[in-house]
Amino acid sequence: MSLPSTDPFGTEELRASVLRAWSDSPTRLLEDTNAERDLRVGAYRDRLFVELAQNAADAAVAAGIPGTLRVSVVDGELRVANTGAPLDARGVASLSSLRASAKEGLVGQFGVGFAAVLAVSSEPRVLSRTGGVAFSEARTREAVSQDEVPVLRLPWPAGEEVPAGFDTEVRLPLRDGVDPAGLLARAEAEAEDLLLSLPGLTRFEVEGSVWQRSAVDSTVQIAAPDGTVRRWLTQEAPDGLWAVPVDDGPVPLEDDVLHAPTPTDERLSLPARLIASVPMEPSRRRVLPGTDLSGLARSYPALVRKLAPEHRVTMVPKAGFPLSELDGQLREAVLRQLAGQAWLPGVSELAGSGARVLNVESPELTGLLGEIVPRLVSLSGPEVARVLATVDAEPLDVAELVEILTGLERPPAWWHSLYDALLPLLEAHSVSYDDLGALPVPLADGRTLPGPRGAFLFGAADDLLDLLADAEVVGLRLVHPDAAHPLLERLGAKQADSADLLEAPSLREAIERSVEDGLSGLDVRPLADAVLRLVSDNPVEGLGALALPSRDGWRRADELVLPTSPLLAVFDPEALGADGALSVLDNDFAEDWAPGALTAVGVLDGFVVTEDGIRDLDLVADDAWPQALRLLAGERETWHALSGPSGEWIARNAVLAGRAPEEWRLPEAEGLAGLYDPVPDVGLGPEVLTLAGVRAELAVADLDDAADLLDRLGDPDRVVAAGLISRAYAALAAVDLDWSQLDPPARVRAVDGSVVAAEQAAVLDLPWLAAVWPAGRLVAAAAPERLAELLDVPVLSELVSARLPEGEFLRWSELTAVRLVAELLDIPFPEGGVVVHEELTVEVDGVKRTAPWWVESGGFHGEHHAEDSPAGLARAFAWASGHWADRHLITALLDDPDPLTLLA
């Protein structure tokens, strides 16, 4: 495009006016020179691109088009071209004045900013499609014949063309020493800030590299030449703009400057950039003293509200020393606005002042508590609490939260969600066990109580939980199944099955007093049903006190008999009923439950074995013992118990054919005939009869047995075989009992089977004495001293004192027949010998009696006497040699000392 050759902007007239002023007032030239130098070396020394970009933005706004700015270096010139309103006469006049501006109503009020070009050029030109002007230090020097002159006071027409696509271009021939590459690098470094600060510009080019500005709603995007895009979230303010870089979230600034709209020297530490039209010093570097910018802070919370809730806290100014006086003023103003305006996320947006901040980090927890804790911020954690304290928010610790939750009514599932949120905090040690010790717990009965300790985590069907709730067991705390959670177990709740619940002290106490409660009119049926449900799953012992309905009212379970129990056929009817030891379970109630559940709580279906034996044996009717014994024999447990104390009790107290079992013997126990009568046929086999106490053999277990046996031995109506008499007395003598607890018998059984008064009898303690004592008064058995003590009868040796005749003394080896026997039986000869008598007569109490042998002075080592006969010598030799048991064999060999005697 060709420009007119004339002077379209009247530069000649402008030059003439300036020259006249300088001529009229020589000091004016000096003032202009000094002022321009101050601008060049001071206020505008590094604001070249800022001021040119500002002019370009103003031009674009004036033209109502998106502005483009291009920076390049051509032929040693820095060229800055832009689109927008072209240069006009007013603009030229402004460029030629150090004190005037043509930018009325636009951002930036001082045209003197063009002086920034002097930092790099003394021969600037401004070309536009409407014409151009040039400034020249050399031509001005020539015009005024001075060495020191201002550059930007005398404009000359410039007729160069503007690059295609642009409306204006500033061309700056570079001073010596100015680095073109460095200038371009500066332009690139400032491109993004300039596009952000100057919304009139949308495109910034530097030697073919392009930065592009676009805006969507409140977000400004600036695309760099390398394809990266930086976004800024913005919020308009009166005469200003707040902006913060954003990526996935905000990227808060830490060290920035006030932009007015281009950078100033006012350092700021706010997280967001402030771009504002504020009164500035002529240097454009400092805000005029006394300027109050606090009003701009009122728009700051609106910027923060545009961010996602989780990012908003990052926009609170960090604590620290202000970077400038203005920074301190703005920080205080921003914090006041954040404290007073709603911007914090919660159930609704909250102002900082009075907001509550959970000081442990848990989005899940704050989400649950938003409608419960007034003014609760949905952001949480110690760092959030610390930051928000600067805007007067109050921290909320977990211990205080637990207090707030106490008494709160919420569905059990809500509490489960709360525990879900708290458990990770406990595991991470963000909260302590003490903090959560009083945490509310919803129970299955609808209550919510503080603290999990002592509660049961019991998973059960709803109907069982309803039963337990209806039972109203004081102290039984069952966590609602919808709220059951591992956190509660960590805090002291106990995982429980039915058995654990049945062992709970509170339930046991309720069971123990249930009969009393039932009799007083309380409804104990739910408790009974609940316990029976529990034992159906997992039987335990010790529930016999449970109140159950009987035909006669509420009774302990262990005092009841099933209506179908066979025990009803064997118990005495008087034992069953209101005044009896037992009663019968209510029929209808019994039909509601399986027999196993009822017997598990103690209801009787059959005989029961306890630690002490089989219970309720004393309730059996006398005529029902055969049937009762069949029941006892039919169960393994009771069958085994019959071999203990219960069997002994039955033996003495049961009734078989009118007598106690121990008074009978088994029919096949012929060895007891005479002492005991055979038991009649009562329909029981030998094994059952034996366990019931019917005698199969001779046995003495205790003093009662001993007394009974002595009575039978002393009964003259009984005919007892001699062998049984001996075995009976031997059994009595062998048992270790305290005979002082037993009265001695009045009558005893003699060896000949007769019965004699005990005071007339004697116990044979030395065998040779039997020859001189009547058999009808002699009692004999092993352990004679023990038997004598038992019977309170003297031993015979205490009663007999004898005189013996003289005889011939021979050593045992001198007796040929004895020697042969000793050799045959391999019996060593005892010491001494024997006094042999042709006929041995013993004088006892003046009466002479014949005896086959005798030992004078008793024992084995007394003087042995024997009649000269096989019987006498055999007894003497057998006693002396200690082979008394072989006396009959020795007798036979002495009678016939032939080896065949041993074999035949």
Solvent accessible surface area in square Angstrom, and as a share of the most:
residue,aa,sasa,rsa
1,M,125,0.56
2,S,99,0.64
3,L,26,0.13
4,P,75,0.47
5,S,116,0.75
6,T,97,0.56
7,D,47,0.24
8,P,61,0.38
9,F,19,0.08
10,G,31,0.29
11,T,0,0.00
12,E,119,0.53
13,E,129,0.58
14,L,47,0.23
15,R,41,0.15
16,A,37,0.28
17,S,52,0.33
18,V,13,0.07
19,L,62,0.31
20,R,142,0.52
21,A,29,0.22
22,W,12,0.04
23,S,87,0.56
24,D,119,0.62
25,S,45,0.29
26,P,102,0.64
27,T,84,0.49
28,R,81,0.30
29,L,23,0.11
30,L,105,0.52
31,E,93,0.42
32,D,0,0.00
33,T,9,0.05
34,N,49,0.25
35,A,31,0.24
36,E,8,0.04
37,R,95,0.35
38,D,86,0.45
39,L,25,0.13
40,R,76,0.28
41,V,83,0.48
42,G,23,0.23
43,A,13,0.10
44,Y,1,0.00
45,R,122,0.44
46,D,70,0.36
47,R,11,0.04
48,L,1,0.00
49,F,0,0.00
50,V,8,0.05
51,E,12,0.06
52,L,6,0.03
53,A,0,0.00
54,Q,9,0.04
55,N,45,0.23
56,A,0,0.00
57,A,4,0.03
58,D,9,0.05
59,A,14,0.11
60,A,0,0.00
61,V,83,0.48
62,A,66,0.51
63,A,46,0.36
64,G,66,0.63
65,I,75,0.38
66,P,96,0.60
67,G,0,0.00
68,T,21,0.12
69,L,1,0.01
70,R,70,0.26
71,V,0,0.00
72,S,16,0.10
73,V,35,0.20
74,V,55,0.32
75,D,132,0.69
76,G,43,0.41
77,E,20,0.09
78,L,0,0.00
79,R,43,0.16
80,V,2,0.01
81,A,0,0.00
82,N,12,0.06
83,T,20,0.11
84,G,1,0.01
85,A,34,0.26
86,P,35,0.22
87,L,21,0.11
88,D,75,0.39
89,A,54,0.42
90,R,136,0.50
91,G,14,0.13
92,V,0,0.00
93,A,42,0.32
94,S,9,0.06
95,L,27,0.13
96,S,5,0.03
97,S,27,0.18
98,L,14,0.07
99,R,150,0.55
100,A,47,0.36
101,S,33,0.21
102,A,29,0.23
103,K,30,0.13
104,E,125,0.56
105,G,79,0.76
106,L,42,0.21
107,V,66,0.38
108,G,12,0.12
109,Q,96,0.43
110,F,89,0.37
111,G,11,0.10
112,V,20,0.11
113,G,2,0.02
114,F,7,0.03
115,A,2,0.01
116,A,0,0.00
117,V,1,0.00
118,L,0,0.00
119,A,33,0.26
120,V,6,0.04
121,S,0,0.00
122,S,20,0.13
123,E,53,0.24
124,P,0,0.00
125,R,40,0.15
126,V,7,0.04
127,L,0,0.00
128,S,0,0.00
129,R,107,0.39
130,T,49,0.29
131,G,2,0.02
132,G,2,0.02
133,V,0,0.00
134,A,11,0.09
135,F,1,0.01
136,S,6,0.04
137,E,39,0.17
138,A,56,0.43
139,R,114,0.42
140,T,0,0.00
141,R,83,0.30
142,E,142,0.64
143,A,51,0.40
144,V,27,0.16
145,S,97,0.63
146,Q,90,0.40
147,D,114,0.59
148,E,119,0.54
149,V,10,0.06
150,P,1,0.00
151,V,6,0.04
152,L,4,0.02
153,R,17,0.06
154,L,1,0.00
155,P,0,0.00
156,W,26,0.09
157,P,56,0.35
158,A,14,0.11
159,G,57,0.55
160,E,60,0.27
161,E,86,0.39
162,V,15,0.09
163,P,28,0.18
164,A,100,0.78
165,G,70,0.67
166,F,26,0.11
167,D,24,0.12
168,T,14,0.08
169,E,3,0.01
170,V,11,0.07
171,R,21,0.08
172,L,0,0.00
173,P,35,0.22
174,L,32,0.16
175,R,69,0.25
176,D,148,0.77
177,G,87,0.83
178,V,35,0.20
179,D,83,0.43
180,P,51,0.32
181,A,68,0.53
182,G,28,0.27
183,L,6,0.03
184,L,30,0.15
185,A,54,0.42
186,R,80,0.29
187,A,0,0.00
188,E,72,0.32
189,A,82,0.64
190,E,41,0.19
191,A,0,0.00
192,E,36,0.16
193,D,44,0.23
194,L,2,0.01
195,L,0,0.00
196,L,0,0.00
197,S,5,0.03
198,L,3,0.02
199,P,89,0.56
200,G,10,0.10
201,L,0,0.00
202,T,31,0.18
203,R,79,0.29
204,F,0,0.00
205,E,24,0.11
206,V,0,0.00
207,E,88,0.39
208,G,67,0.64
209,S,34,0.22
210,V,39,0.22
211,W,27,0.09
212,Q,70,0.31
213,R,27,0.10
214,S,53,0.34
215,A,62,0.48
216,V,93,0.54
217,D,144,0.75
218,S,31,0.20
219,T,24,0.14
220,V,8,0.05
221,Q,57,0.25
222,I,3,0.02
223,A,34,0.26
224,A,28,0.22
225,P,64,0.40
226,D,112,0.58
227,G,56,0.54
228,T,82,0.48
229,V,81,0.47
230,R,97,0.35
231,R,83,0.30
232,W,1,0.00
233,L,16,0.08
234,T,12,0.07
235,Q,33,0.14
236,E,135,0.61
237,A,12,0.09
238,P,91,0.57
239,D,109,0.57
240,G,17,0.16
241,L,32,0.16
242,W,0,0.00
243,A,0,0.00
244,V,0,0.00
245,P,3,0.02
246,V,18,0.10
247,D,92,0.48
248,D,141,0.73
249,G,14,0.14
250,P,16,0.10
251,V,75,0.43
252,P,47,0.29
253,L,31,0.15
254,E,117,0.53
255,D,91,0.47
256,D,17,0.09
257,V,36,0.21
258,L,0,0.00
259,H,3,0.01
260,A,4,0.03
261,P,6,0.04
262,T,4,0.02
263,P,42,0.27
264,T,8,0.04
265,D,53,0.28
266,E,16,0.07
267,R,107,0.39
268,L,3,0.01
269,S,21,0.13
270,L,0,0.00
271,P,6,0.04
272,A,1,0.01
273,R,16,0.06
274,L,0,0.00
275,I,10,0.05
276,A,3,0.02
277,S,60,0.39
278,V,20,0.12
279,P,72,0.46
280,M,9,0.04
281,E,51,0.23
282,P,101,0.63
283,S,28,0.18
284,R,24,0.09
285,R,29,0.11
286,R,107,0.39
287,V,14,0.08
288,L,73,0.36
289,P,116,0.73
290,G,85,0.82
291,T,28,0.16
292,D,103,0.53
293,L,6,0.03
294,S,28,0.18
295,G,23,0.22
296,L,13,0.07
297,A,0,0.00
298,R,148,0.54
299,S,16,0.10
300,Y,0,0.00
301,P,0,0.00
302,A,23,0.18
303,L,0,0.00
304,V,0,0.00
305,R,78,0.29
306,K,85,0.36
307,L,12,0.06
308,A,43,0.33
309,P,59,0.37
310,E,107,0.48
311,H,51,0.23
312,R,17,0.06
313,V,15,0.09
314,T,67,0.39
315,M,0,0.00
316,V,4,0.03
317,P,4,0.02
318,K,140,0.59
319,A,79,0.61
320,G,50,0.48
321,F,191,0.79
322,P,66,0.42
323,L,60,0.30
324,S,26,0.17
325,E,160,0.72
326,L,14,0.07
327,D,0,0.00
328,G,12,0.11
329,Q,60,0.27
330,L,0,0.00
331,R,25,0.09
332,E,106,0.47
333,A,2,0.01
334,V,0,0.00
335,L,40,0.20
336,R,138,0.51
337,Q,41,0.18
338,L,0,0.00
339,A,12,0.09
340,G,58,0.56
341,Q,48,0.21
342,A,43,0.33
343,W,0,0.00
344,L,0,0.00
345,P,11,0.07
346,G,26,0.25
347,V,102,0.59
348,S,72,0.46
349,E,74,0.33
350,L,16,0.08
351,A,17,0.13
352,G,0,0.00
353,S,54,0.35
354,G,28,0.27
355,A,0,0.00
356,R,42,0.15
357,V,1,0.01
358,L,0,0.00
359,N,47,0.24
360,V,13,0.07
361,E,120,0.54
362,S,5,0.03
363,P,90,0.57
364,E,114,0.51
365,L,0,0.00
366,T,3,0.02
367,G,63,0.61
368,L,40,0.20
369,L,0,0.00
370,G,16,0.15
371,E,147,0.66
372,I,25,0.13
373,V,1,0.01
374,P,101,0.63
375,R,97,0.36
376,L,4,0.02
377,V,0,0.00
378,S,42,0.27
379,L,24,0.12
380,S,10,0.07
381,G,3,0.03
382,P,90,0.57
383,E,97,0.43
384,V,27,0.15
385,A,11,0.09
386,R,132,0.48
387,V,25,0.15
388,L,0,0.00
389,A,53,0.41
390,T,55,0.32
391,V,0,0.00
392,D,84,0.43
393,A,8,0.06
394,E,85,0.38
395,P,78,0.49
396,L,0,0.00
397,D,63,0.33
398,V,4,0.02
399,A,45,0.35
400,E,62,0.28
401,L,1,0.01
402,V,6,0.03
403,E,128,0.57
404,I,61,0.31
405,L,1,0.00
406,T,69,0.40
407,G,63,0.61
408,L,32,0.16
409,E,144,0.65
410,R,84,0.31
411,P,83,0.52
412,P,32,0.20
413,A,62,0.48
414,W,39,0.14
415,W,0,0.00
416,H,60,0.27
417,S,46,0.30
418,L,0,0.00
419,Y,0,0.00
420,D,72,0.37
421,A,5,0.04
422,L,1,0.00
423,L,27,0.14
424,P,72,0.45
425,L,14,0.07
426,L,5,0.03
427,E,93,0.42
428,A,68,0.53
429,H,163,0.73
430,S,56,0.36
431,V,8,0.05
432,S,51,0.33
433,Y,111,0.42
434,D,130,0.68
435,D,44,0.23
436,L,0,0.00
437,G,38,0.37
438,A,51,0.40
439,L,0,0.00
440,P,1,0.01
441,V,0,0.00
442,P,6,0.04
443,L,3,0.01
444,A,20,0.16
445,D,58,0.30
446,G,69,0.66
447,R,110,0.40
448,T,39,0.23
449,L,48,0.24
450,P,73,0.46
451,G,8,0.08
452,P,1,0.00
453,R,176,0.64
454,G,50,0.48
455,A,0,0.00
456,F,25,0.11
457,L,5,0.02
458,F,10,0.04
459,G,69,0.66
460,A,27,0.21
461,A,56,0.43
462,D,105,0.54
463,D,77,0.40
464,L,3,0.01
465,L,9,0.04
466,D,81,0.42
467,L,42,0.21
468,L,8,0.04
469,A,27,0.21
470,D,89,0.46
471,A,21,0.16
472,E,139,0.62
473,V,10,0.06
474,V,116,0.67
475,G,50,0.48
476,L,11,0.06
477,R,43,0.16
478,L,10,0.05
479,V,1,0.00
480,H,45,0.20
481,P,42,0.26
482,D,81,0.42
483,A,0,0.00
484,A,37,0.29
485,H,10,0.05
486,P,79,0.50
487,L,0,0.00
488,L,0,0.00
489,E,80,0.36
490,R,106,0.39
491,L,9,0.04
492,G,25,0.24
493,A,5,0.04
494,K,107,0.46
495,Q,103,0.46
496,A,13,0.10
497,D,69,0.36
498,S,8,0.05
499,A,20,0.15
500,D,42,0.22
501,L,0,0.00
502,L,0,0.00
503,E,97,0.43
504,A,3,0.02
505,P,97,0.61
506,S,19,0.12
507,L,0,0.00
508,R,51,0.19
509,E,101,0.45
510,A,7,0.05
511,I,1,0.00
512,E,107,0.48
513,R,89,0.32
514,S,0,0.00
515,V,29,0.16
516,E,124,0.56
517,D,29,0.15
518,G,7,0.07
519,L,123,0.61
520,S,82,0.53
521,G,66,0.63
522,L,108,0.54
523,D,108,0.56
524,V,10,0.06
525,R,85,0.31
526,P,20,0.13
527,L,11,0.06
528,A,0,0.00
529,D,19,0.10
530,A,0,0.00
531,V,0,0.00
532,L,0,0.00
533,R,59,0.22
534,L,0,0.00
535,V,1,0.01
536,S,62,0.40
537,D,96,0.50
538,N,50,0.26
539,P,90,0.56
540,V,24,0.14
541,E,155,0.69
542,G,51,0.49
543,L,2,0.01
544,G,11,0.11
545,A,2,0.02
546,L,1,0.00
547,A,0,0.00
548,L,0,0.00
549,P,22,0.14
550,S,10,0.06
551,R,136,0.50
552,D,65,0.34
553,G,34,0.33
554,W,59,0.21
555,R,35,0.13
556,R,86,0.31
557,A,0,0.00
558,D,29,0.15
559,E,51,0.23
560,L,0,0.00
561,V,0,0.00
562,L,7,0.03
563,P,30,0.19
564,T,118,0.69
565,S,5,0.03
566,P,59,0.37
567,L,1,0.00
568,L,52,0.26
569,A,64,0.50
570,V,0,0.00
571,F,5,0.02
572,D,52,0.27
573,P,103,0.65
574,E,153,0.69
575,A,11,0.08
576,L,39,0.19
577,G,18,0.17
578,A,75,0.58
579,D,151,0.78
580,G,15,0.14
581,A,58,0.45
582,L,3,0.01
583,S,0,0.00
584,V,10,0.06
585,L,0,0.00
586,D,44,0.23
587,N,73,0.38
588,D,104,0.54
589,F,3,0.01
590,A,17,0.13
591,E,144,0.65
592,D,91,0.47
593,W,43,0.15
594,A,64,0.50
595,P,83,0.52
596,G,50,0.48
597,A,6,0.05
598,L,1,0.01
599,T,52,0.30
600,A,27,0.21
601,V,2,0.01
602,G,22,0.21
603,V,3,0.02
604,L,3,0.01
605,D,53,0.27
606,G,26,0.25
607,F,20,0.08
608,V,60,0.34
609,V,39,0.23
610,T,62,0.36
611,E,180,0.81
612,D,130,0.68
613,G,12,0.12
614,I,12,0.06
615,R,58,0.21
616,D,25,0.13
617,L,10,0.05
618,D,105,0.54
619,L,22,0.11
620,V,10,0.06
621,A,17,0.13
622,D,95,0.49
623,D,128,0.66
624,A,11,0.09
625,W,5,0.02
626,P,28,0.17
627,Q,68,0.30
628,A,0,0.00
629,L,0,0.00
630,R,117,0.43
631,L,46,0.23
632,L,0,0.00
633,A,27,0.21
634,G,60,0.58
635,E,104,0.47
636,R,192,0.70
637,E,113,0.51
638,T,3,0.02
639,W,68,0.24
640,H,110,0.49
641,A,19,0.15
642,L,4,0.02
643,S,91,0.59
644,G,22,0.21
645,P,95,0.60
646,S,7,0.05
647,G,5,0.05
648,E,99,0.44
649,W,90,0.32
650,I,0,0.00
651,A,10,0.08
652,R,67,0.25
653,N,72,0.37
654,A,1,0.01
655,V,38,0.22
656,L,0,0.00
657,A,56,0.44
658,G,64,0.61
659,R,86,0.32
660,A,13,0.10
661,P,0,0.00
662,E,27,0.12
663,E,60,0.27
664,W,18,0.06
665,R,18,0.06
666,L,10,0.05
667,P,65,0.41
668,E,106,0.47
669,A,11,0.08
670,E,118,0.53
671,G,46,0.44
672,L,6,0.03
673,A,39,0.30
674,G,24,0.23
675,L,0,0.00
676,Y,4,0.01
677,D,47,0.24
678,P,61,0.38
679,V,8,0.05
680,P,59,0.37
681,D,139,0.72
682,V,27,0.16
683,G,51,0.49
684,L,19,0.10
685,G,35,0.33
686,P,78,0.49
687,E,125,0.56
688,V,22,0.12
689,L,11,0.06
690,T,62,0.36
691,L,42,0.21
692,A,0,0.00
693,G,18,0.17
694,V,2,0.01
695,R,23,0.08
696,A,48,0.37
697,E,118,0.53
698,L,40,0.20
699,A,48,0.37
700,V,20,0.12
701,A,72,0.56
702,D,42,0.22
703,L,45,0.22
704,D,90,0.46
705,D,13,0.07
706,A,0,0.00
707,A,33,0.26
708,D,38,0.20
709,L,2,0.01
710,L,7,0.04
711,D,100,0.52
712,R,20,0.07
713,L,1,0.00
714,G,4,0.04
715,D,42,0.22
716,P,82,0.52
717,D,130,0.67
718,R,46,0.17
719,V,133,0.76
720,V,8,0.04
721,A,67,0.52
722,A,64,0.50
723,G,35,0.34
724,L,3,0.02
725,I,4,0.02
726,S,53,0.34
727,R,127,0.46
728,A,0,0.00
729,Y,1,0.00
730,A,33,0.25
731,A,25,0.20
732,L,0,0.00
733,A,7,0.05
734,A,88,0.68
735,V,29,0.17
736,D,131,0.68
737,L,35,0.17
738,D,78,0.41
739,W,18,0.06
740,S,93,0.60
741,Q,127,0.57
742,L,27,0.13
743,D,123,0.64
744,P,71,0.44
745,P,20,0.12
746,A,78,0.60
747,R,115,0.42
748,V,1,0.00
749,R,6,0.02
750,A,0,0.00
751,V,50,0.29
752,D,83,0.43
753,G,20,0.19
754,S,46,0.29
755,V,37,0.21
756,V,17,0.09
757,A,36,0.28
758,A,14,0.11
759,E,155,0.70
760,Q,93,0.42
761,A,3,0.02
762,A,0,0.00
763,V,0,0.00
764,L,33,0.17
765,D,27,0.14
766,L,39,0.20
767,P,34,0.21
768,W,5,0.02
769,L,7,0.03
770,A,40,0.31
771,A,47,0.36
772,V,6,0.04
773,W,41,0.14
774,P,62,0.39
775,A,49,0.38
776,G,24,0.23
777,R,87,0.32
778,L,7,0.04
779,V,1,0.00
780,A,26,0.21
781,A,18,0.14
782,A,72,0.56
783,A,48,0.38
784,P,25,0.16
785,E,113,0.51
786,R,63,0.23
787,L,0,0.00
788,A,12,0.09
789,E,109,0.49
790,L,6,0.03
791,L,1,0.00
792,D,101,0.52
793,V,5,0.03
794,P,52,0.33
795,V,16,0.09
796,L,0,0.00
797,S,42,0.27
798,E,124,0.56
799,L,79,0.39
800,V,20,0.11
801,S,89,0.57
802,A,29,0.23
803,R,175,0.64
804,L,35,0.17
805,P,52,0.33
806,E,172,0.77
807,G,38,0.37
808,E,108,0.49
809,F,107,0.44
810,L,42,0.21
811,R,130,0.48
812,W,2,0.01
813,S,48,0.31
814,E,101,0.45
815,L,23,0.11
816,T,82,0.47
817,A,37,0.29
818,V,1,0.01
819,R,102,0.37
820,L,83,0.41
821,V,1,0.00
822,A,5,0.04
823,E,128,0.57
824,L,50,0.25
825,L,39,0.20
826,D,125,0.65
827,I,8,0.04
828,P,103,0.65
829,F,81,0.34
830,P,26,0.16
831,E,170,0.76
832,G,33,0.32
833,G,8,0.07
834,V,0,0.00
835,V,11,0.06
836,V,19,0.11
837,H,7,0.03
838,E,162,0.73
839,E,108,0.49
840,L,0,0.00
841,T,41,0.24
842,V,0,0.00
843,E,41,0.18
844,V,13,0.07
845,D,123,0.64
846,G,61,0.58
847,V,75,0.43
848,K,145,0.61
849,R,103,0.38
850,T,81,0.47
851,A,0,0.00
852,P,40,0.25
853,W,6,0.02
854,W,11,0.04
855,V,2,0.01
856,E,72,0.32
857,S,108,0.69
858,G,20,0.19
859,G,35,0.34
860,F,99,0.41
861,H,179,0.80
862,G,15,0.14
863,E,82,0.37
864,H,10,0.04
865,H,8,0.04
866,A,0,0.00
867,E,35,0.16
868,D,83,0.43
869,S,27,0.18
870,P,50,0.32
871,A,36,0.28
872,G,0,0.00
873,L,17,0.08
874,A,0,0.00
875,R,56,0.20
876,A,0,0.00
877,F,1,0.00
878,A,0,0.00
879,W,28,0.10
880,A,16,0.13
881,S,23,0.15
882,G,50,0.48
883,H,64,0.28
884,W,61,0.21
885,A,91,0.71
886,D,51,0.26
887,R,57,0.21
888,H,112,0.50
889,L,66,0.33
890,I,1,0.00
891,T,31,0.18
892,A,43,0.33
893,L,0,0.00
894,L,16,0.08
895,D,106,0.55
896,D,73,0.38
897,P,55,0.35
898,D,53,0.27
899,P,75,0.47
900,L,114,0.57
901,T,32,0.19
902,L,68,0.34
903,L,144,0.72
904,A,121,0.94
